[in-house]
Amino acid sequence: HENDVALRYPRRWPERQNEEERAKFLEILRGLYSDDSLSVWFGDEAGFEGDPRPRRVWVKKGSKPKVPYLGDHIRESVVGAVNPKAGDFFSLVVPQSDSDIFQAFLDEFAKHTSKKEKGKKTVLVVDNASWHKNTSIRWHHITPVFLPAYSPDLNPIEVIWRVLKERFFTGWIAKTPDDLVQRLCSAIRSLIAEEVSSIASIDHLLH
């Protein structure tokens, strides 16, 4: 503390980023965000485990905190999309991520945006996962825009996943798959009740 330093876990950072492609994407993003006729969403999938990995917590010096685990390998996934400008978030809890699951998500997401965004065109920014680029995918009225490779930091929904895991799954374990599903649904509802636009802000990307 006297030397103004603190203990931190380093963030994993991909070495294969293409700075030229990232710069081009940010220019495209600024153009999309400046068009009031568009509704810009950011989509992604995330896995949640019943035995989350331990995270740093504050404890008294000399104590030895323990985090319980079952080792049952309970796991669920969430596929979702966030609209930072509107503060809107849409998601489904699913068993895994693949083309069929992503199509089911798009079918429901299309209904959601059709009802809420009358008169606006919907853009969905996603990464380059194989199921996002499957030629059989039906996008409905949604226009896909793909992130540069190895650039999760340009997708604000990643912050949503991190907040969910840190706030609702630190020191918590699921004894059954249903426990995990219920916890996920409760966590997502709680997050939606807050100001989603502030959590998933992309202002730092646009300037």
NORCORPE-V832943 format. One record per backbone hydrogen bond with DSSP energy under -1.0 kcal/mol. CO is the residue of the C=O (numbers start at 0). NH is the residue of the N-H. If there is no record, write none. Layout:
BEGIN
co,nh
CO,NH
CO,NH
END
This chain:
BEGIN
co,nh
0,3
17,21
18,22
19,23
20,24
21,25
22,26
23,27
24,28
25,29
26,30
27,31
28,32
29,33
31,34
34,37
36,120
38,122
40,124
41,81
43,79
45,77
47,75
49,173
59,62
73,49
75,47
76,93
77,45
78,91
79,43
80,89
81,41
82,86
82,87
87,82
89,80
91,78
93,76
97,101
98,102
99,103
100,104
101,105
102,106
103,107
104,108
105,109
106,110
107,111
108,112
109,113
110,114
111,115
112,116
116,119
120,38
121,142
122,40
123,144
124,42
125,146
128,131
133,136
138,141
142,123
144,125
150,153
151,154
154,157
155,158
156,160
157,161
158,162
159,163
160,164
161,165
162,166
163,167
164,168
175,179
176,180
177,181
178,182
179,183
180,184
181,185
182,186
183,187
184,188
185,189
186,190
187,191
188,192
190,193
193,195
194,198
195,199
201,204
201,205
END
